Amino acid sequence: MNYFDLLDDWTVLRIARNDDEISRYLMTGFRASCRRMRKLIDVPQKISANVLMMKAVKEGSRDGVKLAYKRGAYNFNWMIYGAAESGHREICELARKWGANNFDEMLAGAAEGGHRELCVLAREWGARDFNEMIRIAAKKGHREICELAREWGADNFNQMIRGAAEGGHRELCVLAREWGANNFNYMLYGAAKGGRRELCVLAREWGATSFNGALYGAAQGGHREICELAHEWGADNFNRMLAGAARGGHRELCELAREWEACDFDQMLYSAAKGGHRELCKLAREWSAHE
């Protein structure tokens, strides 16, 4: 059975929409025949089977997932994460059947999507990383999932407060503090990385003092206003800011850090490379040559 035959034209077009060759056909007005699309899909070099699988997972297409499996998809832990995040229990079960065994990944995905039933299922299958669950749930603003994680034994409320601050959820920051979070530098870093000025101010009121950490987080997240706020509060490690901006791919903030006398362009190069930012790698080399 060719599972591709079970997909309608629109599903095929959605699955293929990010492929350059296929896009040329899409531009003709969405009249490409299933036969033509099938011929293009069948060229292995054109579309990674794992990418095809994840597109189908996001769509909730069991038939699309089966097609990807037939074409050689093998990253079933990736699959189970995506299925749990999107709320597709049947596809989670299929991923497990095919060999997925990282149920902490499934738990993380379910927490991110706010799917309680799938969190419960992941736990039944062996997931135990409830601290990562609570951090992700807090970042996404899912209070019920945070409470469930705590009920199951999560106790790293400093990670929770960091996630809640990065996501901009003041109520969950307050809840994490009530439950015992006391590292407000974690909260400040998360708020800075997420660009949450109000929560940066609140973290400082609660006792945060790591303004260089805030500077790094803000630079990595691309938030100039928060960088300037951290500088105003006394942050002065501009090489660290430069590294964060390079890791996040933010040229403007790299230039600002250099104006503020950052000069460690080797670290900038390393961070840009780690973040996959070719343009900033080249810029780091140019600036290093002028030193």
N, C-alpha and C positions, 0 to 999 in steps of 0.2 A: 504494500500500500504506500503510495506517495502522499505523505501528509500535506504536501503543498497543494494538492488537488482539493483539499478540504477548505482552503482559505479563499475568501472572496477577494475580488480585485482590490477593494479598499484596504483590506488587511495587508495584502501584499505590498501595496504602495506605502503604507505606514511603516512596515518593516524595512522597506528599502530606501526610505526617504533621505538617509544620510550618505548614500553612496553616490559619488560624483558621476559615474557613468550612467547610473539609473536616473539621476536628477535631470539629465539632458532629455530623457523621455518624459519625465514629469512635466517639464516646461512646455510640452506640446499640448497640454490641456487635459491631463488625466484620462487619456484614451488608449494608453498602452494596453495591449492584449495580455491576458494571463500567460499566453504562450511565450511572448517576448520577454515578459518579466521572469518567467521560469528559466528561460535560457540564460538570462543575466545572473540570476541568483545561483545557478548551477556552476558558475565559474568560481572555484574555491578562492582564488586570489582576491576576488572583489569584496567579499564580506566575511569577516571572521565569524565562525560558527558560534563562538561564545557571545559576541556582540549581538548576533541575530537572536540568540537565546534570550539575552537580557531585554531586548526590545519586546519579544513575545511575552516575557514574564511581566513586564510593566503593563502590557495590554491585557494581561490575564488570559492569553490565548494558549490553551493547552495544546492545540494542534500545532501552533507555531513553535512551541517548545519542543514538541516531538520532532518537528522538521529539523530544528537545530541539532537535536540529539543524533538524528540520522546523518547529519552532515559532519558530525565529529565533535560537537560541543562536549566539554569535559569538566568545566569548572562548576561543579554542582553546589559547592559551598557559596559561591557567588550567587548562584541561582536561588538558593534557599534564603539568602539574605534579601534579595530583591523581591521574592515572592512574599516574604513575611512583611517587609516594609509596605508593599502594595496591598496586603490583606488577602492574598490568594492561598487559602488553605490547601486546596487540591493540588496546586503546583508545589507547595512545600512537601506534601506527601510524595509527589512524584520525584522531587529532588532527593529525598531520603531513600526512596526505592533504588535510585540510580547510583547512590554512593555518598551523598552528602553526609558528613559526620561532625561538622563544626556547628553544634547547636547553640553555642554562645553567639555565633554570627547571626543565626536565626533570631535569637532573643534580642540582639541589638537592633535588627531590622524591624521586628515587631514593636519594640519600644519606640523607635523613631516614627513609625507610622501610627502609633497609638492603638495597636490592636491587642486588646487584652487576651482574647481567646488564643491567639497565636503565641503570646508570651507564655500562657499556661501550657500549651502544647510543647513549646521548646523546652520548658522545665521538665515535663514528663519524659522527654526524649534525652534529657541529661544536661541541659544548660545549667550553669552555676555562676556565671559572672554577673551577679546582681548589682555590683557597684557600677559596672559599665552601663548596665541597663538604666540605673537611676540617673546617671549623668546625661545619657542621651535623651531620656524621657523629659528631664528638666529643661534641656536645651530646646526641645520641641514644644514645651509647655503642657505636657500631659501629666497633670497632677495625679489622676487615678493610677497611672502606671508607676509613678514615683512611690505612691503609698503601697502598691502591690510589691514593688522591689524591697521596700523597707520591711514589709511583713515577712518576706522570704529571707531576710537576713542582711540586706544592704546596710552598710554602716559608714561608708565614706561620704559623709555629707559635705565635706569640702569640695569633692569632685562634683557633687550635685549643685552646690552654689556657684561653682565655676560655669557649669553648663547652663544653669538658669540665667546667669548674668549675660553670658554670650548670646543667648536667645532673646534676651530682653524681657524676662519674666520676673518682675519685682515680687509678686506674690510667692513664687517658688523660692526666691532668695530668702524671703522672710521665713518661709516654712523650713528651709534648710538650716537657718540660724536657730530656729526653735528646736530642731532635732539635734543640734549640737555642732553645727559648722562653726569653726572659729578661725579659719585661715582666710582672712579677708583680702590678702594679697592674691589668692586664687580667684576670688570674686572680681577683683580689680582687673586682673589679666583677662579674664573672660569678657568682662564688660568692655574693655578697651578693644579687644580683638573683634567683638561684635559691633563696635561703634555705638555703644550705649552710654551716652554722656551722663544721664541721670543716675545710672547705676554705678558709674565710676565715682561720682560725687558721694553716693550712699556708701560705697565700699570705703572711701576715705573717712567718712564720718564714723564708720564702725571700727576704724583702726588700721586700714591698709596704709602701708608706707613704701611699697616696692614700686616706685614710679618709673624706674628703668624697665621693670617687667611690663608695666603698662605701655611704655613707649614702644617696646618690641612688639607687643600684641597689636597695638594700634597700627603700627607700620605694616605688619604682616597682613592685617585685615584691610589696609588701604584707607585708613581714616585720618586724614590730615588734622582735622579739628581736635581729635583726641591726642594726637602727637603733640600738638601745640599746648593742650591742657597739661599733659604730663611734663612737658618742658617748663611750663609756668610753675608747676608744683615742685620742680627741682631735679627732674630727670636730666642726666648729663652724659649717658653712655650712648653716644651717637653712632659708634661703630656697631653696637648691638641693634640700634634702629635701622642702620643701613642693611644689616644682615636680614632683619625681618622684612623690610621693604623688598629686598631682592628675592627672598623666598616666596613672597606673595605676588611678585611680578608687578610692582608699582614703581614705575620709573620716576614719577613726580616726587615721591617720597624719598627715593634714592638721592635725587638731586638736592632735596631739602636737607637730608642728613649730611650730605657733602658740604652744603653751605654752612651747616652748624659744626663743621670741622671734622666730620668722620673721614678716616683715611685708611681703614683696613679693607683694601680692595681685594685682597686674596680671600678674605672671609666672604665678601660680597660675591665673588666669583663662585665660591663653593655653594653658597646659599642659592644663588640664581640657578646653578646647575641642578641642585637638588630639587628645586621647584619646577625645572623644565623650561626656564625662560631664556631662550637663545639670545634675544636682543640685549638683555641685561648682562649676560656673560660677555658679550662683545664690548659693552660699555665698561664693565669692570676692567677689562684688559686695556682699553683705551685710557682710562683714568690712572691705572697703575703705571702705564708707560710715561705719563706726564709727571709722575712723582719724582 
